[in-house]
Amino acid sequence: MAKLAEVKNNRNNQQVTNLLARLETAAQGSENLMPYIYDCVKEYATLGEICNVLRKVFGEYKDRG
């Protein structure tokens, strides 16, 4: 947890927010999302932050079995 907090404190949070917003916009269309995800990762967006954006757009699969 301390390492995660350190990463979040030392990154450009405004840039991460902007890139996550761009990812969300791209996910609502039909573009290839990998370049957007890559940009987010380069700016130290967490996997959880990226997944939350994708869940917001696509929802979450729930096995009904």
CHARMM internal coordinates of N, CA and C (Angstrom, degrees):
IC EDIT
DIST 1 N 1 CA 1.4481
DIST 1 CA 1 C 1.5279
ANGL 1 N 1 CA 1 C 110.48
DIST 1 C 2 N 1.3186
ANGL 1 CA 1 C 2 N 116.19
DIHE 1 N 1 CA 1 C 2 N -38.70
DIST 2 N 2 CA 1.4629
ANGL 1 C 2 N 2 CA 119.84
DIHE 1 CA 1 C 2 N 2 CA -179.54
DIST 2 CA 2 C 1.5221
ANGL 2 N 2 CA 2 C 110.52
DIHE 1 C 2 N 2 CA 2 C -65.61
DIST 2 C 3 N 1.3248
ANGL 2 CA 2 C 3 N 117.18
DIHE 2 N 2 CA 2 C 3 N -39.66
DIST 3 N 3 CA 1.4657
ANGL 2 C 3 N 3 CA 121.46
DIHE 2 CA 2 C 3 N 3 CA 179.46
DIST 3 CA 3 C 1.5312
ANGL 3 N 3 CA 3 C 110.70
DIHE 2 C 3 N 3 CA 3 C -64.64
DIST 3 C 4 N 1.3275
ANGL 3 CA 3 C 4 N 116.62
DIHE 3 N 3 CA 3 C 4 N -41.24
DIST 4 N 4 CA 1.4602
ANGL 3 C 4 N 4 CA 121.34
DIHE 3 CA 3 C 4 N 4 CA 178.03
DIST 4 CA 4 C 1.5232
ANGL 4 N 4 CA 4 C 110.51
DIHE 3 C 4 N 4 CA 4 C -63.77
DIST 4 C 5 N 1.3132
ANGL 4 CA 4 C 5 N 116.99
DIHE 4 N 4 CA 4 C 5 N -44.11
DIST 5 N 5 CA 1.4649
ANGL 4 C 5 N 5 CA 121.10
DIHE 4 CA 4 C 5 N 5 CA 178.03
DIST 5 CA 5 C 1.5272
ANGL 5 N 5 CA 5 C 110.51
DIHE 4 C 5 N 5 CA 5 C -61.29
DIST 5 C 6 N 1.3250
ANGL 5 CA 5 C 6 N 116.68
DIHE 5 N 5 CA 5 C 6 N -39.46
DIST 6 N 6 CA 1.4624
ANGL 5 C 6 N 6 CA 120.65
DIHE 5 CA 5 C 6 N 6 CA 179.08
DIST 6 CA 6 C 1.5282
ANGL 6 N 6 CA 6 C 111.05
DIHE 5 C 6 N 6 CA 6 C -63.52
DIST 6 C 7 N 1.3299
ANGL 6 CA 6 C 7 N 116.18
DIHE 6 N 6 CA 6 C 7 N -44.14
DIST 7 N 7 CA 1.4679
ANGL 6 C 7 N 7 CA 120.46
DIHE 6 CA 6 C 7 N 7 CA 179.19
DIST 7 CA 7 C 1.5297
ANGL 7 N 7 CA 7 C 109.52
DIHE 6 C 7 N 7 CA 7 C -61.11
DIST 7 C 8 N 1.3263
ANGL 7 CA 7 C 8 N 116.73
DIHE 7 N 7 CA 7 C 8 N -47.39
DIST 8 N 8 CA 1.4665
ANGL 7 C 8 N 8 CA 120.23
DIHE 7 CA 7 C 8 N 8 CA -178.40
DIST 8 CA 8 C 1.5224
ANGL 8 N 8 CA 8 C 112.16
DIHE 7 C 8 N 8 CA 8 C -64.75
DIST 8 C 9 N 1.3146
ANGL 8 CA 8 C 9 N 117.50
DIHE 8 N 8 CA 8 C 9 N -32.58
DIST 9 N 9 CA 1.4634
ANGL 8 C 9 N 9 CA 120.73
DIHE 8 CA 8 C 9 N 9 CA 179.38
DIST 9 CA 9 C 1.5199
ANGL 9 N 9 CA 9 C 112.95
DIHE 8 C 9 N 9 CA 9 C -75.86
DIST 9 C 10 N 1.3278
ANGL 9 CA 9 C 10 N 117.19
DIHE 9 N 9 CA 9 C 10 N -24.04
DIST 10 N 10 CA 1.4638
ANGL 9 C 10 N 10 CA 120.79
DIHE 9 CA 9 C 10 N 10 CA -174.91
DIST 10 CA 10 C 1.5284
ANGL 10 N 10 CA 10 C 113.89
DIHE 9 C 10 N 10 CA 10 C -102.89
DIST 10 C 11 N 1.3157
ANGL 10 CA 10 C 11 N 117.98
DIHE 10 N 10 CA 10 C 11 N 0.41
DIST 11 N 11 CA 1.4589
ANGL 10 C 11 N 11 CA 120.38
DIHE 10 CA 10 C 11 N 11 CA 178.71
DIST 11 CA 11 C 1.5327
ANGL 11 N 11 CA 11 C 109.78
DIHE 10 C 11 N 11 CA 11 C -96.73
DIST 11 C 12 N 1.3081
ANGL 11 CA 11 C 12 N 115.42
DIHE 11 N 11 CA 11 C 12 N 170.29
DIST 12 N 12 CA 1.4551
ANGL 11 C 12 N 12 CA 120.99
DIHE 11 CA 11 C 12 N 12 CA 175.87
DIST 12 CA 12 C 1.5301
ANGL 12 N 12 CA 12 C 107.77
DIHE 11 C 12 N 12 CA 12 C -85.94
DIST 12 C 13 N 1.3307
ANGL 12 CA 12 C 13 N 116.43
DIHE 12 N 12 CA 12 C 13 N 92.67
DIST 13 N 13 CA 1.4611
ANGL 12 C 13 N 13 CA 120.90
DIHE 12 CA 12 C 13 N 13 CA -174.12
DIST 13 CA 13 C 1.5204
ANGL 13 N 13 CA 13 C 113.19
DIHE 12 C 13 N 13 CA 13 C -63.40
DIST 13 C 14 N 1.3188
ANGL 13 CA 13 C 14 N 117.43
DIHE 13 N 13 CA 13 C 14 N -32.45
DIST 14 N 14 CA 1.4703
ANGL 13 C 14 N 14 CA 119.82
DIHE 13 CA 13 C 14 N 14 CA 177.44
DIST 14 CA 14 C 1.5245
ANGL 14 N 14 CA 14 C 110.19
DIHE 13 C 14 N 14 CA 14 C -65.30
DIST 14 C 15 N 1.3259
ANGL 14 CA 14 C 15 N 116.78
DIHE 14 N 14 CA 14 C 15 N -41.50
DIST 15 N 15 CA 1.4625
ANGL 14 C 15 N 15 CA 120.92
DIHE 14 CA 14 C 15 N 15 CA 178.36
DIST 15 CA 15 C 1.5270
ANGL 15 N 15 CA 15 C 110.40
DIHE 14 C 15 N 15 CA 15 C -65.82
DIST 15 C 16 N 1.3215
ANGL 15 CA 15 C 16 N 117.15
DIHE 15 N 15 CA 15 C 16 N -40.50
DIST 16 N 16 CA 1.4718
ANGL 15 C 16 N 16 CA 120.34
DIHE 15 CA 15 C 16 N 16 CA 177.72
DIST 16 CA 16 C 1.5318
ANGL 16 N 16 CA 16 C 109.63
DIHE 15 C 16 N 16 CA 16 C -61.33
DIST 16 C 17 N 1.3101
ANGL 16 CA 16 C 17 N 117.22
DIHE 16 N 16 CA 16 C 17 N -44.69
DIST 17 N 17 CA 1.4686
ANGL 16 C 17 N 17 CA 121.30
DIHE 16 CA 16 C 17 N 17 CA 178.84
DIST 17 CA 17 C 1.5238
ANGL 17 N 17 CA 17 C 110.55
DIHE 16 C 17 N 17 CA 17 C -59.74
DIST 17 C 18 N 1.3188
ANGL 17 CA 17 C 18 N 116.66
DIHE 17 N 17 CA 17 C 18 N -45.01
DIST 18 N 18 CA 1.4617
ANGL 17 C 18 N 18 CA 120.74
DIHE 17 CA 17 C 18 N 18 CA 179.29
DIST 18 CA 18 C 1.5245
ANGL 18 N 18 CA 18 C 111.81
DIHE 17 C 18 N 18 CA 18 C -62.53
DIST 18 C 19 N 1.3185
ANGL 18 CA 18 C 19 N 116.79
DIHE 18 N 18 CA 18 C 19 N -43.19
DIST 19 N 19 CA 1.4626
ANGL 18 C 19 N 19 CA 120.27
DIHE 18 CA 18 C 19 N 19 CA -179.10
DIST 19 CA 19 C 1.5259
ANGL 19 N 19 CA 19 C 112.21
DIHE 18 C 19 N 19 CA 19 C -68.68
DIST 19 C 20 N 1.3172
ANGL 19 CA 19 C 20 N 116.97
DIHE 19 N 19 CA 19 C 20 N -36.73
DIST 20 N 20 CA 1.4693
ANGL 19 C 20 N 20 CA 119.77
DIHE 19 CA 19 C 20 N 20 CA 176.30
DIST 20 CA 20 C 1.5284
ANGL 20 N 20 CA 20 C 110.55
DIHE 19 C 20 N 20 CA 20 C -65.76
DIST 20 C 21 N 1.3092
ANGL 20 CA 20 C 21 N 117.19
DIHE 20 N 20 CA 20 C 21 N -35.73
DIST 21 N 21 CA 1.4680
ANGL 20 C 21 N 21 CA 121.21
DIHE 20 CA 20 C 21 N 21 CA 176.63
DIST 21 CA 21 C 1.5294
ANGL 21 N 21 CA 21 C 110.55
DIHE 20 C 21 N 21 CA 21 C -66.55
DIST 21 C 22 N 1.3295
ANGL 21 CA 21 C 22 N 116.56
DIHE 21 N 21 CA 21 C 22 N -39.66
DIST 22 N 22 CA 1.4709
ANGL 21 C 22 N 22 CA 120.37
DIHE 21 CA 21 C 22 N 22 CA 177.03
DIST 22 CA 22 C 1.5214
ANGL 22 N 22 CA 22 C 110.42
DIHE 21 C 22 N 22 CA 22 C -65.08
DIST 22 C 23 N 1.3363
ANGL 22 CA 22 C 23 N 116.61
DIHE 22 N 22 CA 22 C 23 N -39.41
DIST 23 N 23 CA 1.4674
ANGL 22 C 23 N 23 CA 120.72
DIHE 22 CA 22 C 23 N 23 CA 176.77
DIST 23 CA 23 C 1.5224
ANGL 23 N 23 CA 23 C 110.10
DIHE 22 C 23 N 23 CA 23 C -61.39
DIST 23 C 24 N 1.3168
ANGL 23 CA 23 C 24 N 116.70
DIHE 23 N 23 CA 23 C 24 N -43.90
DIST 24 N 24 CA 1.4650
ANGL 23 C 24 N 24 CA 120.13
DIHE 23 CA 23 C 24 N 24 CA 179.90
DIST 24 CA 24 C 1.5269
ANGL 24 N 24 CA 24 C 111.37
DIHE 23 C 24 N 24 CA 24 C -61.40
DIST 24 C 25 N 1.3125
ANGL 24 CA 24 C 25 N 116.65
DIHE 24 N 24 CA 24 C 25 N -44.32
DIST 25 N 25 CA 1.4640
ANGL 24 C 25 N 25 CA 120.87
DIHE 24 CA 24 C 25 N 25 CA 178.53
DIST 25 CA 25 C 1.5196
ANGL 25 N 25 CA 25 C 111.02
DIHE 24 C 25 N 25 CA 25 C -62.03
DIST 25 C 26 N 1.3161
ANGL 25 CA 25 C 26 N 116.70
DIHE 25 N 25 CA 25 C 26 N -44.35
DIST 26 N 26 CA 1.4692
ANGL 25 C 26 N 26 CA 120.65
DIHE 25 CA 25 C 26 N 26 CA 179.27
DIST 26 CA 26 C 1.5273
ANGL 26 N 26 CA 26 C 110.81
DIHE 25 C 26 N 26 CA 26 C -63.88
DIST 26 C 27 N 1.3232
ANGL 26 CA 26 C 27 N 117.23
DIHE 26 N 26 CA 26 C 27 N -38.80
DIST 27 N 27 CA 1.4662
ANGL 26 C 27 N 27 CA 121.60
DIHE 26 CA 26 C 27 N 27 CA -178.99
DIST 27 CA 27 C 1.5277
ANGL 27 N 27 CA 27 C 111.72
DIHE 26 C 27 N 27 CA 27 C -66.00
DIST 27 C 28 N 1.3009
ANGL 27 CA 27 C 28 N 116.33
DIHE 27 N 27 CA 27 C 28 N -25.63
DIST 28 N 28 CA 1.4691
ANGL 27 C 28 N 28 CA 120.02
DIHE 27 CA 27 C 28 N 28 CA 178.80
DIST 28 CA 28 C 1.5209
ANGL 28 N 28 CA 28 C 111.88
DIHE 27 C 28 N 28 CA 28 C -77.07
DIST 28 C 29 N 1.3175
ANGL 28 CA 28 C 29 N 116.59
DIHE 28 N 28 CA 28 C 29 N -12.81
DIST 29 N 29 CA 1.4582
ANGL 28 C 29 N 29 CA 121.78
DIHE 28 CA 28 C 29 N 29 CA 178.57
DIST 29 CA 29 C 1.5158
ANGL 29 N 29 CA 29 C 110.87
DIHE 28 C 29 N 29 CA 29 C -106.26
DIST 29 C 30 N 1.3208
ANGL 29 CA 29 C 30 N 115.17
DIHE 29 N 29 CA 29 C 30 N -143.74
DIST 30 N 30 CA 1.4652
ANGL 29 C 30 N 30 CA 119.48
DIHE 29 CA 29 C 30 N 30 CA -177.21
DIST 30 CA 30 C 1.5287
ANGL 30 N 30 CA 30 C 112.17
DIHE 29 C 30 N 30 CA 30 C -125.08
DIST 30 C 31 N 1.3216
ANGL 30 CA 30 C 31 N 117.01
DIHE 30 N 30 CA 30 C 31 N 18.59
DIST 31 N 31 CA 1.4604
ANGL 30 C 31 N 31 CA 120.89
DIHE 30 CA 30 C 31 N 31 CA -178.98
DIST 31 CA 31 C 1.5271
ANGL 31 N 31 CA 31 C 111.95
DIHE 30 C 31 N 31 CA 31 C -74.07
DIST 31 C 32 N 1.3257
ANGL 31 CA 31 C 32 N 114.95
DIHE 31 N 31 CA 31 C 32 N 159.59
DIST 32 N 32 CA 1.4555
ANGL 31 C 32 N 32 CA 121.81
DIHE 31 CA 31 C 32 N 32 CA 171.92
DIST 32 CA 32 C 1.5346
ANGL 32 N 32 CA 32 C 107.41
DIHE 31 C 32 N 32 CA 32 C -69.22
DIST 32 C 33 N 1.3067
ANGL 32 CA 32 C 33 N 118.35
DIHE 32 N 32 CA 32 C 33 N 122.88
DIST 33 N 33 CA 1.4651
ANGL 32 C 33 N 33 CA 122.03
DIHE 32 CA 32 C 33 N 33 CA -174.88
DIST 33 CA 33 C 1.5174
ANGL 33 N 33 CA 33 C 113.61
DIHE 32 C 33 N 33 CA 33 C -83.86
DIST 33 C 34 N 1.3296
ANGL 33 CA 33 C 34 N 117.71
DIHE 33 N 33 CA 33 C 34 N -16.13
DIST 34 N 34 CA 1.4689
ANGL 33 C 34 N 34 CA 119.62
DIHE 33 CA 33 C 34 N 34 CA -176.02
DIST 34 CA 34 C 1.5262
ANGL 34 N 34 CA 34 C 113.90
DIHE 33 C 34 N 34 CA 34 C -57.58
DIST 34 C 35 N 1.3293
ANGL 34 CA 34 C 35 N 121.09
DIHE 34 N 34 CA 34 C 35 N -43.23
DIST 35 N 35 CA 1.4652
ANGL 34 C 35 N 35 CA 118.85
DIHE 34 CA 34 C 35 N 35 CA 177.90
DIST 35 CA 35 C 1.5312
ANGL 35 N 35 CA 35 C 112.57
DIHE 34 C 35 N 35 CA 35 C -61.22
DIST 35 C 36 N 1.3156
ANGL 35 CA 35 C 36 N 116.54
DIHE 35 N 35 CA 35 C 36 N -35.76
DIST 36 N 36 CA 1.4622
ANGL 35 C 36 N 36 CA 120.72
DIHE 35 CA 35 C 36 N 36 CA 179.42
DIST 36 CA 36 C 1.5292
ANGL 36 N 36 CA 36 C 111.19
DIHE 35 C 36 N 36 CA 36 C -70.39
DIST 36 C 37 N 1.3221
ANGL 36 CA 36 C 37 N 115.47
DIHE 36 N 36 CA 36 C 37 N -41.87
DIST 37 N 37 CA 1.4625
ANGL 36 C 37 N 37 CA 120.17
DIHE 36 CA 36 C 37 N 37 CA 177.28
DIST 37 CA 37 C 1.5281
ANGL 37 N 37 CA 37 C 109.78
DIHE 36 C 37 N 37 CA 37 C -63.67
DIST 37 C 38 N 1.3191
ANGL 37 CA 37 C 38 N 116.56
DIHE 37 N 37 CA 37 C 38 N -42.65
DIST 38 N 38 CA 1.4672
ANGL 37 C 38 N 38 CA 121.69
DIHE 37 CA 37 C 38 N 38 CA 179.08
DIST 38 CA 38 C 1.5303
ANGL 38 N 38 CA 38 C 110.62
DIHE 37 C 38 N 38 CA 38 C -59.77
DIST 38 C 39 N 1.3258
ANGL 38 CA 38 C 39 N 117.10
DIHE 38 N 38 CA 38 C 39 N -44.35
DIST 39 N 39 CA 1.4712
ANGL 38 C 39 N 39 CA 120.61
DIHE 38 CA 38 C 39 N 39 CA 178.19
DIST 39 CA 39 C 1.5242
ANGL 39 N 39 CA 39 C 110.92
DIHE 38 C 39 N 39 CA 39 C -61.10
DIST 39 C 40 N 1.3191
ANGL 39 CA 39 C 40 N 116.96
DIHE 39 N 39 CA 39 C 40 N -40.60
DIST 40 N 40 CA 1.4672
ANGL 39 C 40 N 40 CA 121.00
DIHE 39 CA 39 C 40 N 40 CA 178.24
DIST 40 CA 40 C 1.5268
ANGL 40 N 40 CA 40 C 110.78
DIHE 39 C 40 N 40 CA 40 C -62.66
DIST 40 C 41 N 1.3198
ANGL 40 CA 40 C 41 N 116.10
DIHE 40 N 40 CA 40 C 41 N -44.80
DIST 41 N 41 CA 1.4635
ANGL 40 C 41 N 41 CA 121.01
DIHE 40 CA 40 C 41 N 41 CA -179.12
DIST 41 CA 41 C 1.5283
ANGL 41 N 41 CA 41 C 110.77
DIHE 40 C 41 N 41 CA 41 C -64.06
DIST 41 C 42 N 1.3283
ANGL 41 CA 41 C 42 N 116.81
DIHE 41 N 41 CA 41 C 42 N -41.22
DIST 42 N 42 CA 1.4704
ANGL 41 C 42 N 42 CA 120.16
DIHE 41 CA 41 C 42 N 42 CA 179.23
DIST 42 CA 42 C 1.5276
ANGL 42 N 42 CA 42 C 111.92
DIHE 41 C 42 N 42 CA 42 C -59.95
DIST 42 C 43 N 1.3252
ANGL 42 CA 42 C 43 N 116.95
DIHE 42 N 42 CA 42 C 43 N -29.25
DIST 43 N 43 CA 1.4712
ANGL 42 C 43 N 43 CA 121.13
DIHE 42 CA 42 C 43 N 43 CA 179.49
DIST 43 CA 43 C 1.5306
ANGL 43 N 43 CA 43 C 111.84
DIHE 42 C 43 N 43 CA 43 C -95.12
DIST 43 C 44 N 1.3250
ANGL 43 CA 43 C 44 N 116.57
DIHE 43 N 43 CA 43 C 44 N 11.20
DIST 44 N 44 CA 1.4698
ANGL 43 C 44 N 44 CA 123.32
DIHE 43 CA 43 C 44 N 44 CA 175.64
DIST 44 CA 44 C 1.5247
ANGL 44 N 44 CA 44 C 114.17
DIHE 43 C 44 N 44 CA 44 C 71.02
DIST 44 C 45 N 1.3248
ANGL 44 CA 44 C 45 N 117.23
DIHE 44 N 44 CA 44 C 45 N 31.57
DIST 45 N 45 CA 1.4599
ANGL 44 C 45 N 45 CA 119.22
DIHE 44 CA 44 C 45 N 45 CA 167.59
DIST 45 CA 45 C 1.5232
ANGL 45 N 45 CA 45 C 106.37
DIHE 44 C 45 N 45 CA 45 C -67.76
DIST 45 C 46 N 1.3111
ANGL 45 CA 45 C 46 N 116.93
DIHE 45 N 45 CA 45 C 46 N 142.77
DIST 46 N 46 CA 1.4594
ANGL 45 C 46 N 46 CA 119.64
DIHE 45 CA 45 C 46 N 46 CA -178.34
DIST 46 CA 46 C 1.5265
ANGL 46 N 46 CA 46 C 110.59
DIHE 45 C 46 N 46 CA 46 C -81.92
DIST 46 C 47 N 1.3163
ANGL 46 CA 46 C 47 N 115.23
DIHE 46 N 46 CA 46 C 47 N 160.54
DIST 47 N 47 CA 1.4586
ANGL 46 C 47 N 47 CA 120.47
DIHE 46 CA 46 C 47 N 47 CA 176.44
DIST 47 CA 47 C 1.5283
ANGL 47 N 47 CA 47 C 109.96
DIHE 46 C 47 N 47 CA 47 C -59.05
DIST 47 C 48 N 1.3163
ANGL 47 CA 47 C 48 N 116.61
DIHE 47 N 47 CA 47 C 48 N -39.64
DIST 48 N 48 CA 1.4624
ANGL 47 C 48 N 48 CA 120.72
DIHE 47 CA 47 C 48 N 48 CA 178.48
DIST 48 CA 48 C 1.5162
ANGL 48 N 48 CA 48 C 112.40
DIHE 47 C 48 N 48 CA 48 C -61.73
DIST 48 C 49 N 1.3297
ANGL 48 CA 48 C 49 N 117.23
DIHE 48 N 48 CA 48 C 49 N -41.82
DIST 49 N 49 CA 1.4651
ANGL 48 C 49 N 49 CA 120.96
DIHE 48 CA 48 C 49 N 49 CA 179.62
DIST 49 CA 49 C 1.5297
ANGL 49 N 49 CA 49 C 110.68
DIHE 48 C 49 N 49 CA 49 C -65.14
DIST 49 C 50 N 1.3210
ANGL 49 CA 49 C 50 N 116.26
DIHE 49 N 49 CA 49 C 50 N -42.08
DIST 50 N 50 CA 1.4611
ANGL 49 C 50 N 50 CA 120.78
DIHE 49 CA 49 C 50 N 50 CA 178.97
DIST 50 CA 50 C 1.5289
ANGL 50 N 50 CA 50 C 110.22
DIHE 49 C 50 N 50 CA 50 C -65.62
DIST 50 C 51 N 1.3218
ANGL 50 CA 50 C 51 N 116.68
DIHE 50 N 50 CA 50 C 51 N -46.06
DIST 51 N 51 CA 1.4684
ANGL 50 C 51 N 51 CA 120.88
DIHE 50 CA 50 C 51 N 51 CA 179.60
DIST 51 CA 51 C 1.5247
ANGL 51 N 51 CA 51 C 111.88
DIHE 50 C 51 N 51 CA 51 C -63.18
DIST 51 C 52 N 1.3214
ANGL 51 CA 51 C 52 N 117.54
DIHE 51 N 51 CA 51 C 52 N -36.97
DIST 52 N 52 CA 1.4660
ANGL 51 C 52 N 52 CA 120.42
DIHE 51 CA 51 C 52 N 52 CA 178.16
DIST 52 CA 52 C 1.5213
ANGL 52 N 52 CA 52 C 111.34
DIHE 51 C 52 N 52 CA 52 C -61.98
DIST 52 C 53 N 1.3259
ANGL 52 CA 52 C 53 N 116.87
DIHE 52 N 52 CA 52 C 53 N -39.52
DIST 53 N 53 CA 1.4682
ANGL 52 C 53 N 53 CA 120.48
DIHE 52 CA 52 C 53 N 53 CA 177.31
DIST 53 CA 53 C 1.5253
ANGL 53 N 53 CA 53 C 109.38
DIHE 52 C 53 N 53 CA 53 C -63.85
DIST 53 C 54 N 1.3188
ANGL 53 CA 53 C 54 N 116.94
DIHE 53 N 53 CA 53 C 54 N -45.96
DIST 54 N 54 CA 1.4586
ANGL 53 C 54 N 54 CA 119.99
DIHE 53 CA 53 C 54 N 54 CA -178.33
DIST 54 CA 54 C 1.5260
ANGL 54 N 54 CA 54 C 111.57
DIHE 53 C 54 N 54 CA 54 C -67.06
DIST 54 C 55 N 1.3299
ANGL 54 CA 54 C 55 N 117.57
DIHE 54 N 54 CA 54 C 55 N -37.30
DIST 55 N 55 CA 1.4721
ANGL 54 C 55 N 55 CA 120.54
DIHE 54 CA 54 C 55 N 55 CA 175.85
DIST 55 CA 55 C 1.5269
ANGL 55 N 55 CA 55 C 110.82
DIHE 54 C 55 N 55 CA 55 C -63.09
DIST 55 C 56 N 1.3116
ANGL 55 CA 55 C 56 N 115.76
DIHE 55 N 55 CA 55 C 56 N -38.57
DIST 56 N 56 CA 1.4679
ANGL 55 C 56 N 56 CA 120.85
DIHE 55 CA 55 C 56 N 56 CA -179.58
DIST 56 CA 56 C 1.5321
ANGL 56 N 56 CA 56 C 110.22
DIHE 55 C 56 N 56 CA 56 C -60.70
DIST 56 C 57 N 1.3110
ANGL 56 CA 56 C 57 N 116.49
DIHE 56 N 56 CA 56 C 57 N -39.79
DIST 57 N 57 CA 1.4613
ANGL 56 C 57 N 57 CA 121.00
DIHE 56 CA 56 C 57 N 57 CA -177.75
DIST 57 CA 57 C 1.5247
ANGL 57 N 57 CA 57 C 111.89
DIHE 56 C 57 N 57 CA 57 C -82.69
DIST 57 C 58 N 1.3382
ANGL 57 CA 57 C 58 N 117.30
DIHE 57 N 57 CA 57 C 58 N -47.09
DIST 58 N 58 CA 1.4604
ANGL 57 C 58 N 58 CA 121.17
DIHE 57 CA 57 C 58 N 58 CA -171.68
DIST 58 CA 58 C 1.5189
ANGL 58 N 58 CA 58 C 115.27
DIHE 57 C 58 N 58 CA 58 C -99.39
DIST 58 C 59 N 1.3239
ANGL 58 CA 58 C 59 N 116.83
DIHE 58 N 58 CA 58 C 59 N -14.32
DIST 59 N 59 CA 1.4524
ANGL 58 C 59 N 59 CA 120.00
DIHE 58 CA 58 C 59 N 59 CA -175.20
DIST 59 CA 59 C 1.5131
ANGL 59 N 59 CA 59 C 110.39
DIHE 58 C 59 N 59 CA 59 C 82.67
DIST 59 C 60 N 1.3162
ANGL 59 CA 59 C 60 N 114.94
DIHE 59 N 59 CA 59 C 60 N -170.16
DIST 60 N 60 CA 1.4587
ANGL 59 C 60 N 60 CA 120.78
DIHE 59 CA 59 C 60 N 60 CA -177.28
DIST 60 CA 60 C 1.5149
ANGL 60 N 60 CA 60 C 109.15
DIHE 59 C 60 N 60 CA 60 C -129.17
DIST 60 C 61 N 1.3317
ANGL 60 CA 60 C 61 N 116.14
DIHE 60 N 60 CA 60 C 61 N 131.92
DIST 61 N 61 CA 1.4576
ANGL 60 C 61 N 61 CA 121.14
DIHE 60 CA 60 C 61 N 61 CA 178.32
DIST 61 CA 61 C 1.5198
ANGL 61 N 61 CA 61 C 109.89
DIHE 60 C 61 N 61 CA 61 C -72.56
DIST 61 C 62 N 1.3110
ANGL 61 CA 61 C 62 N 116.36
DIHE 61 N 61 CA 61 C 62 N 130.83
DIST 62 N 62 CA 1.4633
ANGL 61 C 62 N 62 CA 120.97
DIHE 61 CA 61 C 62 N 62 CA 176.44
DIST 62 CA 62 C 1.5137
ANGL 62 N 62 CA 62 C 107.75
DIHE 61 C 62 N 62 CA 62 C -125.86
DIST 62 C 63 N 1.3117
ANGL 62 CA 62 C 63 N 115.75
DIHE 62 N 62 CA 62 C 63 N 117.89
DIST 63 N 63 CA 1.4599
ANGL 62 C 63 N 63 CA 121.50
DIHE 62 CA 62 C 63 N 63 CA 179.67
DIST 63 CA 63 C 1.5152
ANGL 63 N 63 CA 63 C 109.16
DIHE 62 C 63 N 63 CA 63 C -67.55
DIST 63 C 64 N 1.2910
ANGL 63 CA 63 C 64 N 116.38
DIHE 63 N 63 CA 63 C 64 N 124.50
DIST 64 N 64 CA 1.4657
ANGL 63 C 64 N 64 CA 121.82
DIHE 63 CA 63 C 64 N 64 CA -178.60
DIST 64 CA 64 C 1.5271
ANGL 64 N 64 CA 64 C 111.87
DIHE 63 C 64 N 64 CA 64 C -93.66
DIST 64 C 65 N 1.3535
ANGL 64 CA 64 C 65 N 115.94
DIHE 64 N 64 CA 64 C 65 N 8.06
DIST 65 N 65 CA 1.4665
ANGL 64 C 65 N 65 CA 120.82
DIHE 64 CA 64 C 65 N 65 CA -174.19
DIST 65 CA 65 C 1.4421
ANGL 65 N 65 CA 65 C 115.26
DIHE 64 C 65 N 65 CA 65 C -84.24
END
COOR INIT
IC SEED 1 N 1 CA 1 C
IC BUILD
